[in-house]
Amino acid sequence: MQPKHPRESCSIMTDLVLPSETNPLNNLFGGELLARMDRAASIAARRHSRRIVVTASVNHVAFNRTIPLGSVVTIEAKVSRAFKTSMEVFMDVWIEDRESGVRAKANEAIYTFVAVDETGRPTQIAEIVPETDLEKARFEAALRRKQLSLVLAGKMKPNEATELKALFQ
């Protein structure tokens, strides 16, 4: 299988925040943002794997800024690392100032997807070859996040998590 670059999986979704999607403070519901991120990330994962993909986990979400009613929201998703059948998708969420048009980062998230065949069985996917400094940093950190997740789930012994151990030595 030919390795791929993160840019090949890039998914960009831009949408407007409508009144029915906001809380009593007129900010976008967190659950609505999670659903939008899941759709953007699943497109990126599908582009990378060219397979059916299922959400395996929501690893990290940071709601750093509120997203007000009427905001233009852009979600940029890319596969940051591919493992045997799973892949990590990193997302940046941007909001655009209504008057100036200046974009500001509002949130970020990391989801994990698994590629499956038509019967729902996990299937092998191509590796990722990062190109930019940011892609390389996210690629390296993905392995540490995966090891931490496996250790916490009891699927890996702490002494086997070499990338995590290296952080503390």
Secondary structure, 3 states (H helix, E strand, C coil): CCCECHHHHCEEEEEECCHHHECCCCEECHHHHHHHHHHHHHHHHHHHHCCEEEEEEEEEEEECCCCECCCEEEEEEEEEEECCCEEEEEEEEEEECCCCCCEEEEEEEEEEEEEECCCCCECCCCCECCCCHHHHHHHHHHHHHHHHHHHHCCCCCHHHCHHHHHHCC
